[in-house]
Amino acid sequence: MTGQHAMSQTPWVNVTTLGDLLLQAAADYPATDAIVFPDERVSYRELAERALEHARSLRALGVQPGDHVGLLMPTCMDFPELFFGVSLCGAVAVPINARYQSAELAYVIGNADLVAVITTSRVNDHVNFVERLTGAFPELADGPDPVALALATAPQLRRLVLLGPGEAPGFMPEADFRARAETIALDEIMEVRSRVRLRDPALMLYTSGTTANPKGCPITHEAMVRNSIALGRHRYRLTADDRFWSPLPMFHIAAILPMVSIFDVGGSYLTMAHFDAGVALGMLEREQVTATYPCFVTIMADLIKHPDFEKTDLSRIRLMNSNFAVQPDWIREAMLKAMPNTVYVGTFGMTETAGTVCTSRLDDPLAARTTRLGVPLPGLEVRIVDPSTGEAVPTGERGEILVRGYSLFEGYYKDPEKTAEALDADGWYHTGDIGSLDAAGQIMFYGRLKDMLKVGGENVAAAEIEAFLAGHPAVKLAQVVGVPDERLQEVPAAFVELEAGEEVTEQALIDYCKGRIAGFKVPRHVRFVHEWPMSTSKIQKFRLRDGLIDELGLKRAG
């Protein structure tokens, strides 16, 4: 390859901050829809104005550059407005999983050193965030000053803001929060914004690991924006004419990445507060969507099984991130039949890499795009190694997936031990995932070395569920595995050894979990064990899992 040809094939490196990316889009495409919900939309100009107003309010509350600000809310228009507002005042956005229960919220808010949390009174999916936060911090019921909190278990948290109607003890109402913007000049925000560095953390997302609590992953402006550009502009060839639909929760990296990708080119991001297949199909047709990011088997299956699927005009969709390689065969067959002209792509990624690591090229053969998960984005490297030796495995053989490049997170927050385990001296991130690379460099994912489950797109550490079950007075030891599920990909199943003389039913243990840990973590099956299958020193979970799969008559993953 000549030097000139190599230059023409390698994308130029373009990167800015999250705040400036939005302001640039507002300058270039002011009247274009930035975000569209089924019953609400906002232009780039409006989104930028609202984000700047929030930045002024946060600044007035004393939020400083580098401070961590929590966003606890479902997918709604407030989320992107605040997400970019936090960035524009130089702070770090910490989206919090809206499904977390009180104990999980207390841990994340304390561990993340949040100085402020912004939530909403608008109840979605029967979730009351005021109740959950008050459950996490009972002192709030006494009505402390919402901008001078002093909570024993979250000493950094000084401010709680409640958007939406109504008031609650310990929370600043929305009207007061918005009024504070008037005390800060726009020029002050612009000055603060201009000082943000590309290598400053822009956001921190919590992801479950092999320990009992989730881990914070700080992600820089460079990692988030550059990876979004590599995915959208260079790999998916998105333009200002594209309308990109994703129903995934906005607090997930799998929603933030496509949103920033389409903002980079001035197109429109379409989403919904909660996924409803009928509403989604109507939106795909009515809004003339051109690119989609359904990703997970739950969403794909619900779309296909809906009675409106066959009569919905989906012909404008030119691109779908479908991940057929890890979907049931019937989903691939149904989609290929319904939308034969769509370019389907597979994707492999994770929170620690600012989202996508590998995804298909649009001109890859159909077989590769539907049976593999693509090749690395420009600037990222992938290796497959023997996890016991660290040596590269031959092409086609399975091993641990390692990733290196600009998009890696900054190490697990306040956890140098876990960081040292995950990031080696040569800059490789050890994902703990099992994969292979074929002769064409296409990746395939097979499962996790780490004791992890993937429940409907949510990463769940078995240790989290095990630790919670161990809190039941009748439970001596609990071990959790994932078993296949057609809709959710995997669901948790618990094996429990009871304390001597104790009795409890399967349903009682399931009920013990409900409402106290996130719904996707609640075991779907409980089995009682008197003698554990052991290796020399460890319980052989695969034997527990295989036995339950056989008992339930489930199909094992290939």
N, C-alpha and C positions, 0 to 999 in steps of 0.2 A: 504494500500500500504506500503510495507516495505521501509525502508530508502534506501537500495541498489537499489530497483526497481525505486524509485522516482528519484534517481541520474541518472539512465540510461535513463529516459524519459525526463529529463530537459537539454536543450542544455547548454554547457558551454558558459560563456560570453566572447566573443572575440571582441576586438575593437582596432582600430588604427586611425591615421589621414587619411584624404583623400589623401594627398600626398604620405604617406608611403604605402597606399594600392596599389597605382599605381606602385610604385617602387618595391614592393614585387612581384606583378604580372609580371613585366618586368624581375625580377631576375629568377622567376620560369618558365615563359612561354615566353621567349624573341621573338621567331619567330611566335608565335600564332597571328592570327588576333585579334587585340583589337577592332577596329571599322571598319565597312564595310559600304560604301555607294554603290549605284548601279554602279558607275564608279570610285570608289576610295576606297582604304583600307590602313590601317596602322597597323603595328605589335605593340606589347607591348613595345619592345625595342625602336622603332621609336617614339612612343607616349611619352614615358618617356623622351627621349632625347629632343624632341621638347618642352615638358612642362618645362624641366629644363632650356632650352635656354630662354623661355619666362620669367621664374622666374628671370633669370639674367638681362634681359632687364628691367623688372619692378623695380628690386632693383636699377639698374643704374639710373632710373628715379626718385629715391627717395621714392618709395613706401615702407613703413615700416610695420612691423608686426602689425596686427590689423586694418590697413587702409582698407577702402572700395573701391573696384575696380569694375566699371560697365562693363558688357559685353552686348553690343547692336548689335546683329547679329542674322540672322536666323540659323536654323540647318545647320551646315557646319563643316568641319574638324577643322577649327580654334577654334570652341567653346570648345571642350574637351581639346584641347592643352592648351588653355588659362585658362580654368576652373581649371585644375590641376596645371598649372603654378602659378596662384594666390595663391593656397594653399601651394605650395612648398616654396613660399617666405614669408609665415606666414600671408598673408593678407586675407581679406574676399571677396569672389566672390559675386557680386550682378547681377545675370542674369536679364535683362530687357526685358519685353515682346516686341517682334519685331513688333507687330501691333500697338503699342502706337503712337499716333499723337504728334505733337510738345508740346501742352499744358500738356499732360500727362507725356511726357519725362521731361519737365522742373520741374514738381512737384516731380517726383521720384528722379531725380538727385540731386535736392536741399535737399529733405527730407532725403535721404539716406546718406548725407554727403560724396558723392563720391569724392575721391581725383584724380581719373583718370577714363576715359571712353575709352574703346577700341571698335571700330566699324569697318565696312568694306565698301569699295566702290563698292563691287560686288552687283549689284541690283538684288534682289530676289522678285518675286511676285510684281514687279513694285514698290518696296519700295526703296526710296533713303534716306539713313540714314543721309547723309551729309545735305541734304535739311531739313530734319526734325529737326536735331540738330541746324542748323542755324536758323530755325523758332523758336525753343525754346529759343535760345540765339542769338539775332540779332547782338550782338557785334562781333561775330565770323566773320562776313562779312568784318570787318575792318582788319582782318589778325593779331590778337594778337599772341604773342609767345606761341606756343602750349604746352610748358612745364612751362609756368609762367602765366597762365590765371588769370584773376581777374574779374569774372562775378558777377554782383550785386545780382542775384537771386540764385547763387550757389557758395558761397564764398569759399567752401572747394575744389572745382574742379580746379585743377591746370594743368592737362594734358589731352590732347585728342590725341588718336592714330588712324590713318586710315590705316587699312590693305587693301591689294589689289592694283590694278594699279591706277595711277593718284595721284593728290594732291588737297588739298582744303585749303582755308584760315583758319588759326586757328588750323589745324590738322597736327600732325607729320606723315610724310609718313612712310610706312612699312620699307623701307630700313634703315632709320635713327633709327627706333625702334630696328630692329634686330642688327644693328651695335653696339648699346650700350651694348649688352650682352658681347662683348669682353672686356669690362672694369671691369667686375665682375668675380672673380674666382669661379669655381664650388664649391670649398671647402667652400666658404662663404655661398652659398645657402644651402649646406648640414648642416652647423652649424645652420643657421636660422631655417631650417626645423626641426632639432632635438629639438628645444626649444618649438615647438608648443604643447599646452596642449589639451587633449581630450575635455575639457569643454570650449575651446575657440570657438567662432563662426567660422564656415567654410564658410557659405554662408548666404545670406539674400535674400529671395524671397518676392515679393510684391503680396498681395492678396486683392481682393476687399472685403470690409466689408459693414456695414450698413451706413457708412458715405460717403461723396461725393468723397473722395479720397482713393486710395488703401493704405494698411498698410504693413509696413515692418516686416517680420518674420525672426529674426535671428535664425539660426539652427546650433548647435554645431557639431564638428567632431564626437563626440560620438553618437549624435542623428542620424546623416545621415548614418554613417558607420554601426553602430550597427543595425539600422532598416533594412538596405540593407542586412546585413548578416542574420538577422532573417527571412526576406522574401525569399531570394534566396537560401541560403545554407540549412536552416532548414525547411521552409515550402514548397518551390517548389522543393527542392532537386536538385538544379542545380549543374552541375559538369563542369570540363574543356572541356568536349565533347559537351556541349550545345552551341547552336547558337540562341541568344535571339533577336527577332525582335520587334522594337517599332517604329511607325511612328510619335510619338508625338513630339512636338517642344522641343528642348533641354533646353529652358528656363523655362520649367515646371517641377515641382517636379515629375510628373508622367513619365518623361523621365529620370531625374537624378537618381531616385531610381532604376529602372531596370538596368541602365548602371553601377551603383556602385555595384549592386547585382551580375552581371555577372563578373565584374572585380575581385570581391572577390574570385571567384573560378577559374579564368583564362580562362573563355569561351569568346565568341565573341559577341559583341553588333552590331546589324545591324539596320540601320535607313535610312532616305532619307530626302533630302533638303525640299521637299514639297510633300505632299501625292498625289500620282497618283495610282489609283487602278490597272491599267494594269501593271505599272512598279513594284508595290508591289507584285503582284501575280507572276511575273517572278522572282523576287528576292527570294520569299519564296521557290520556286521550285529549282532554280539554286543553291542557297546557302545552301540548305538542312537545313532549319531552323527547330529547335526542340521546341522552346518556343516562344509565341507571346503575345503581350501586346496591342491589339487594343482598348480595353476598351470602347470607345465611340461609340454611335449609328451611327454617321456620317461615321466613318471608316468602321464599320461592314457592313452597308447598301451598301456603294459604292463597297466593295469587292464582296458581294453576287450578286449585280446587274450587275457587269461587265461581258461582254460576254465570257471572258476567265476563269471565275470562275470554271465552271463545268469541263473544260478540264485541269485544273492545278493540278499537283500531289502535294497534301498537306499531304501525308500519314506520312511524318516524324515528323509532328508537334504533339508532345505528350502532350503539355500543352498550354492552351489558357486562358488568363485572359479576359473573355467574358462578365461578368456582366449581364448574361441573366435575372436576377431577375428584372432589371430595363430597359430591352430592350423590344421592341415590340415582340409579340409572334412569328411573322413570321421570325424574325431573328434567334431566338432559333431553330425553326423547320428546317430552311434551313441549319444551321450549323451542327446540329445533324445528318441530313441526309447526308450531304457532307463529314463529318469527324466523323464517329461514334466511332472511337477508341481514339479520343483526350480526355484528361481530362480537362473539363471546370471548371473554378473557378470564383467565384464572389469576389469583393473587396470593402471595404469601407475605405476611408481615406481622407486626406486633407493636405494642405501645412503646417499648424500649428503643425502637428504630424510627420513631415518628410516623408510624404506619407502614406503608408498603415498602418491602425490600425487593421483591420480584413480582413482575406481572407480565402477561403476554404482550408481544408486539402485535400490532394490528394486522401485519402481513404474515404472521406465523401460520402454518397450515392448521386447518380446522382440528385435526387430530391432536396436535400439540396444545392448542388452546382449550380443548375440552377434556384432556386426560392428564395434563401437567399444569403447573402453576407459574410458568413464565421464567424470565431471565432477570438478572439484577437491573435496577435502574441505573442510569449513567452516574458514575462516581461511587457506586457501592460494590463491594466485593463479597463473595460467598465462598466458603469452603465446607466440605464434608469431611469430618475426621472421626477416627476411632476414639470414643470418649475415654477409654482407659489409657490410651497411649498418646493421644494428641496428634497422631500421624494421619496424613490424608489417606482416605480409602480409595480404591479403584473406582473408575467411572461406573455408575449404575448400582454400586453397593451402598447400603444404608449406614448412616453414622450420625453424629451430632452436627447440626447446622451452626456454623460460625458466620458472623457478619462483621464487616469493617467499613467505615466510611463516615461522611459528614453528618449523617442523620442520627447517629447514636445519642442516646440520652447521656446525662452528665454523671451517671452513677446513682445508686439508690440513696434517697435522701436520708441523711443521718444514720447510714448503715454501711460503714466501711468494710465490714466483714463480708456482707453479701456482694458489695461492689467488687471486692477483690476476687471473689469466686466467679463473677460474671464477666469482668473485663480484664483481659490479660495484658502483659507488658508490651505486647506488639499491637495493641489496639483492637484486638478481636473480641467481639461480644459472643459469649458462649450461651446460645439460646436455650439449651436444654431440650430442643425439639429434634426429633428424628426425621431425617430426610435423605434424599439422594439427588444426584445430578446426572442426567443422561449425556450422551455424546454430543448433543446440540446445546448443552448448558442449561437445559430446562430443569427446574426444581420440582420435587414432589415431597409432600409432607405426609408422614405416617402416624405420628403420635408424639408423645412427650416422654423424655427421659425423666423429667421432674414429675412429681406426683400431682399432676394437674388434670382438671376436667375442663371441657369446653361445652358449656350448657347454653344452647341457643345464642352463641356469640359471646357469652360472658365467660371470662377466665375465672375459674374457681379452684382454690387450693383445697385439696382433700383435708389438709391439716386444720383449716378453718372450721370445717364442719365437725371433724373429729374432736377438736378442742371444745366446741360448743356442746356436743353430745356428752362429753365427759363431765360436764357440769350437772347432769341429771343424777340425782342421788342413787338411782338403781344401777347406773352404768359404771362398770369397772374399766373397760377398754372399748374403744370404737375405732374401726378402720373403715374408710370410705373409698369406693372405687367408682368409676364411670361405666355405665352400661349403655349400649346403643339405644337410640331413640329416633324413630323416623322423623319426628318433627323438630326436636331440639338437638339432634346429633348425639348428644350424651345426656344422661341424667344421673344424679348421685344415687348410690345405693350404699347403705350402711350395714356393716357387720358388727355386732355388739356382744361383748361378754359382760354378763351381769355380776354384780356383787353377790357374794354367797347369801342365800336366803331371800334375795330380792326377786320380785316378779313385776313385769311391765309388758304391755302389748306393743305390737308393731305400730298400731295406730296412735297409741299414747305417745310414743317417741316422735312420730311425725308431727303430732299436734303440739308437742313441746317446742318444736322448732318454728312452727308457723307463727308469723307475726313478731318473731324475736330475731330472726336472721332473714336476709333477703330471700324472696320466694324461690329464686333459681338455685339457691343453696340447700333447700329443704329436701331431704332424701325422699325418693319416690318408693323405695323398697327398703325394708329392714329385715335382716336375718340374724338369728341368735346363734352364737358360736360357743361351744364348750371347750374345743381344742383347736388351736390355730395351726394352719399349715406353715411350717417353719423351714427356712434354710438353716445354715449354721447359727445365725444370730438374728435374722430378720423374718418378719411375717411375709409370706409369699402372696402378695396381693393378687398377682395374676391368676393364682389358683382359685382364690375367692371369686374373682370376676368371671373366670371361665365357667365355674360351676353354676353361678347364677344365670349366666347367658344360656347355658344348656337347660337349666330348669325352666326359664321363661320362654324358651324356644326362639330366641333372638338370633339374627344373622350377625356373625362376627365381621368386623372390618377386615378388608383384604390386606 
